[in-house]
Amino acid sequence: MEIQRTSLELRNLKDLLGGLGFDVIETTDYPAITSEKMEMCSTAADAFELAKEIRTAMQGPADIDSTFQLGAVLEFSCYPPRRHAFLEAQSGVIRIQGGTSTMTIGPPCELSEHALAVWWEQQAEKEYQTALERQRARLEPAFRNENAAKVLDLLSKKNQTGSTLYKIYELAEGHPKNRKAFHTQFGISADEFQRFGDAVHNSAVSGDWARHAYDDTPKSAKPMSKAEAESFVRRLAAKWLENLREV
């Protein structure tokens, strides 16, 4: 499967797709994606559908590469390889640019010219690996789990509300029948969840920011503030997304 367009450098592309179980090979015209699962596809159309999942993860809420475009499916069972092109209606892609703080670290004093060159090379590699890990932390869950893509999209919203925060919680939990096991897995106490629930549900606690329009008596002694509720959900989401990478 050709990659017709990408803003990523080849090494970065290989590292990211390798984390999803795909290999990137260099062909005459474009880099191409392959994997055991892709090679087992019975038709070119099936391979294209699989590649579209990669494109969705790259362009979507993971915010890795909004320019990522697929080319033709390459069939290597014949020579020269047969190219299967698929036409699609162009859909709009919105790139959400998230702010990332950076800190510049200078080299130690009194290094020789060679040692200084080695230091800068090592520093560049550390920065690359740090940036790669941030990319993988978003891309891999978004590719593997539909709910994760929705969570990343909701987390990117500038102004959270009780409704959006509880939706993030629900997407991670999956279903109320999973609640006991989910809370045990992620260390959520009954009191903590009740305090969170008072904040996001009850307008007597959080006003119009809350999910519900009617006031009710809080069920906990100390409901979370809006900021505490958002912090709780963001920590939980980060743990849940990381867990998806380990499964």
Contacts in CASP RR format, 6 or more apart in sequence:
PFRMAT RR
TARGET T0000
AUTHOR 0000-0000-0000
METHOD contacts of the structure
MODEL  1
MEIQRTSLELRNLKDLLGGLGFDVIETTDYPAITSEKMEMCSTAADAFEL
AKEIRTAMQGPADIDSTFQLGAVLEFSCYPPRRHAFLEAQSGVIRIQGGT
STMTIGPPCELSEHALAVWWEQQAEKEYQTALERQRARLEPAFRNENAAK
VLDLLSKKNQTGSTLYKIYELAEGHPKNRKAFHTQFGISADEFQRFGDAV
HNSAVSGDWARHAYDDTPKSAKPMSKAEAESFVRRLAAKWLENLREV
1 32 0 8 1.000
1 33 0 8 1.000
1 34 0 8 1.000
1 38 0 8 1.000
1 47 0 8 1.000
1 48 0 8 1.000
1 50 0 8 1.000
1 51 0 8 1.000
1 70 0 8 1.000
1 71 0 8 1.000
1 72 0 8 1.000
1 73 0 8 1.000
1 74 0 8 1.000
2 27 0 8 1.000
2 29 0 8 1.000
2 30 0 8 1.000
2 31 0 8 1.000
2 32 0 8 1.000
2 33 0 8 1.000
2 70 0 8 1.000
2 71 0 8 1.000
2 72 0 8 1.000
2 73 0 8 1.000
2 74 0 8 1.000
2 83 0 8 1.000
3 13 0 8 1.000
3 24 0 8 1.000
3 30 0 8 1.000
3 31 0 8 1.000
3 32 0 8 1.000
3 33 0 8 1.000
3 68 0 8 1.000
3 69 0 8 1.000
3 70 0 8 1.000
3 71 0 8 1.000
4 30 0 8 1.000
4 69 0 8 1.000
4 70 0 8 1.000
4 71 0 8 1.000
5 67 0 8 1.000
5 68 0 8 1.000
5 69 0 8 1.000
6 13 0 8 1.000
6 31 0 8 1.000
6 58 0 8 1.000
6 65 0 8 1.000
6 67 0 8 1.000
6 68 0 8 1.000
6 69 0 8 1.000
7 65 0 8 1.000
7 66 0 8 1.000
7 67 0 8 1.000
7 68 0 8 1.000
8 16 0 8 1.000
8 64 0 8 1.000
8 65 0 8 1.000
8 68 0 8 1.000
10 24 0 8 1.000
10 26 0 8 1.000
10 31 0 8 1.000
12 128 0 8 1.000
12 132 0 8 1.000
12 135 0 8 1.000
13 24 0 8 1.000
13 31 0 8 1.000
14 23 0 8 1.000
14 24 0 8 1.000
15 132 0 8 1.000
15 136 0 8 1.000
16 64 0 8 1.000
16 132 0 8 1.000
16 135 0 8 1.000
16 136 0 8 1.000
16 139 0 8 1.000
17 23 0 8 1.000
17 24 0 8 1.000
17 33 0 8 1.000
17 54 0 8 1.000
18 24 0 8 1.000
19 136 0 8 1.000
19 140 0 8 1.000
20 54 0 8 1.000
20 57 0 8 1.000
20 139 0 8 1.000
20 140 0 8 1.000
20 143 0 8 1.000
20 144 0 8 1.000
21 35 0 8 1.000
22 33 0 8 1.000
22 34 0 8 1.000
22 35 0 8 1.000
22 38 0 8 1.000
22 54 0 8 1.000
23 33 0 8 1.000
23 34 0 8 1.000
23 35 0 8 1.000
24 31 0 8 1.000
24 32 0 8 1.000
24 33 0 8 1.000
25 31 0 8 1.000
25 32 0 8 1.000
25 34 0 8 1.000
26 32 0 8 1.000
27 74 0 8 1.000
30 71 0 8 1.000
32 74 0 8 1.000
33 51 0 8 1.000
33 54 0 8 1.000
37 50 0 8 1.000
38 47 0 8 1.000
38 50 0 8 1.000
38 51 0 8 1.000
41 47 0 8 1.000
41 50 0 8 1.000
44 73 0 8 1.000
44 75 0 8 1.000
44 84 0 8 1.000
45 84 0 8 1.000
45 86 0 8 1.000
47 73 0 8 1.000
48 70 0 8 1.000
48 73 0 8 1.000
48 84 0 8 1.000
48 86 0 8 1.000
51 70 0 8 1.000
51 73 0 8 1.000
52 70 0 8 1.000
53 143 0 8 1.000
54 68 0 8 1.000
54 143 0 8 1.000
55 68 0 8 1.000
55 69 0 8 1.000
55 70 0 8 1.000
56 149 0 8 1.000
57 64 0 8 1.000
57 139 0 8 1.000
57 142 0 8 1.000
57 143 0 8 1.000
57 149 0 8 1.000
58 64 0 8 1.000
58 65 0 8 1.000
58 68 0 8 1.000
58 139 0 8 1.000
59 65 0 8 1.000
59 66 0 8 1.000
59 68 0 8 1.000
59 93 0 8 1.000
60 66 0 8 1.000
60 93 0 8 1.000
60 142 0 8 1.000
60 149 0 8 1.000
60 153 0 8 1.000
61 96 0 8 1.000
61 138 0 8 1.000
61 142 0 8 1.000
61 149 0 8 1.000
61 150 0 8 1.000
61 152 0 8 1.000
61 153 0 8 1.000
61 156 0 8 1.000
62 135 0 8 1.000
62 138 0 8 1.000
62 139 0 8 1.000
62 141 0 8 1.000
62 142 0 8 1.000
62 143 0 8 1.000
62 149 0 8 1.000
62 152 0 8 1.000
63 95 0 8 1.000
63 96 0 8 1.000
63 97 0 8 1.000
63 98 0 8 1.000
63 138 0 8 1.000
63 152 0 8 1.000
63 156 0 8 1.000
64 135 0 8 1.000
64 138 0 8 1.000
64 139 0 8 1.000
66 93 0 8 1.000
66 95 0 8 1.000
71 85 0 8 1.000
72 83 0 8 1.000
72 84 0 8 1.000
72 85 0 8 1.000
72 86 0 8 1.000
73 83 0 8 1.000
73 84 0 8 1.000
73 85 0 8 1.000
73 86 0 8 1.000
74 81 0 8 1.000
74 82 0 8 1.000
74 83 0 8 1.000
74 84 0 8 1.000
75 81 0 8 1.000
75 82 0 8 1.000
75 83 0 8 1.000
75 84 0 8 1.000
96 156 0 8 1.000
98 156 0 8 1.000
100 134 0 8 1.000
105 123 0 8 1.000
106 123 0 8 1.000
107 116 0 8 1.000
107 119 0 8 1.000
107 120 0 8 1.000
107 123 0 8 1.000
108 119 0 8 1.000
111 119 0 8 1.000
136 245 0 8 1.000
137 241 0 8 1.000
137 242 0 8 1.000
137 245 0 8 1.000
138 152 0 8 1.000
138 241 0 8 1.000
140 244 0 8 1.000
140 245 0 8 1.000
141 148 0 8 1.000
141 149 0 8 1.000
141 151 0 8 1.000
141 152 0 8 1.000
141 241 0 8 1.000
141 244 0 8 1.000
141 245 0 8 1.000
142 148 0 8 1.000
142 149 0 8 1.000
142 152 0 8 1.000
144 244 0 8 1.000
144 245 0 8 1.000
144 247 0 8 1.000
145 244 0 8 1.000
147 171 0 8 1.000
147 172 0 8 1.000
147 174 0 8 1.000
148 171 0 8 1.000
148 241 0 8 1.000
148 244 0 8 1.000
150 171 0 8 1.000
151 168 0 8 1.000
151 171 0 8 1.000
151 172 0 8 1.000
151 237 0 8 1.000
151 240 0 8 1.000
151 241 0 8 1.000
152 241 0 8 1.000
154 164 0 8 1.000
154 167 0 8 1.000
154 168 0 8 1.000
154 171 0 8 1.000
155 168 0 8 1.000
155 234 0 8 1.000
155 237 0 8 1.000
157 164 0 8 1.000
160 230 0 8 1.000
160 233 0 8 1.000
161 209 0 8 1.000
161 211 0 8 1.000
162 199 0 8 1.000
162 200 0 8 1.000
162 201 0 8 1.000
162 206 0 8 1.000
162 209 0 8 1.000
162 210 0 8 1.000
162 211 0 8 1.000
162 226 0 8 1.000
162 229 0 8 1.000
163 200 0 8 1.000
163 211 0 8 1.000
165 200 0 8 1.000
165 229 0 8 1.000
165 230 0 8 1.000
165 233 0 8 1.000
166 197 0 8 1.000
166 200 0 8 1.000
166 201 0 8 1.000
166 211 0 8 1.000
168 233 0 8 1.000
168 237 0 8 1.000
169 196 0 8 1.000
169 233 0 8 1.000
169 236 0 8 1.000
172 182 0 8 1.000
172 236 0 8 1.000
172 237 0 8 1.000
172 240 0 8 1.000
173 179 0 8 1.000
173 182 0 8 1.000
174 182 0 8 1.000
182 188 0 8 1.000
183 189 0 8 1.000
183 190 0 8 1.000
183 193 0 8 1.000
185 243 0 8 1.000
186 236 0 8 1.000
186 239 0 8 1.000
186 240 0 8 1.000
188 236 0 8 1.000
191 220 0 8 1.000
192 232 0 8 1.000
194 219 0 8 1.000
194 220 0 8 1.000
195 220 0 8 1.000
195 222 0 8 1.000
195 223 0 8 1.000
195 224 0 8 1.000
195 228 0 8 1.000
196 224 0 8 1.000
196 229 0 8 1.000
196 232 0 8 1.000
196 233 0 8 1.000
197 219 0 8 1.000
197 220 0 8 1.000
197 223 0 8 1.000
197 224 0 8 1.000
197 229 0 8 1.000
198 205 0 8 1.000
198 218 0 8 1.000
198 219 0 8 1.000
198 220 0 8 1.000
198 223 0 8 1.000
198 224 0 8 1.000
199 205 0 8 1.000
199 206 0 8 1.000
199 210 0 8 1.000
199 223 0 8 1.000
199 224 0 8 1.000
199 225 0 8 1.000
199 226 0 8 1.000
199 228 0 8 1.000
199 229 0 8 1.000
200 206 0 8 1.000
200 210 0 8 1.000
200 211 0 8 1.000
200 229 0 8 1.000
201 210 0 8 1.000
201 211 0 8 1.000
201 212 0 8 1.000
201 216 0 8 1.000
202 210 0 8 1.000
202 212 0 8 1.000
202 215 0 8 1.000
202 216 0 8 1.000
202 218 0 8 1.000
202 223 0 8 1.000
203 210 0 8 1.000
203 212 0 8 1.000
203 213 0 8 1.000
203 214 0 8 1.000
203 215 0 8 1.000
203 216 0 8 1.000
204 215 0 8 1.000
204 216 0 8 1.000
204 217 0 8 1.000
204 218 0 8 1.000
205 218 0 8 1.000
205 223 0 8 1.000
206 226 0 8 1.000
206 229 0 8 1.000
209 226 0 8 1.000
224 232 0 8 1.000
END
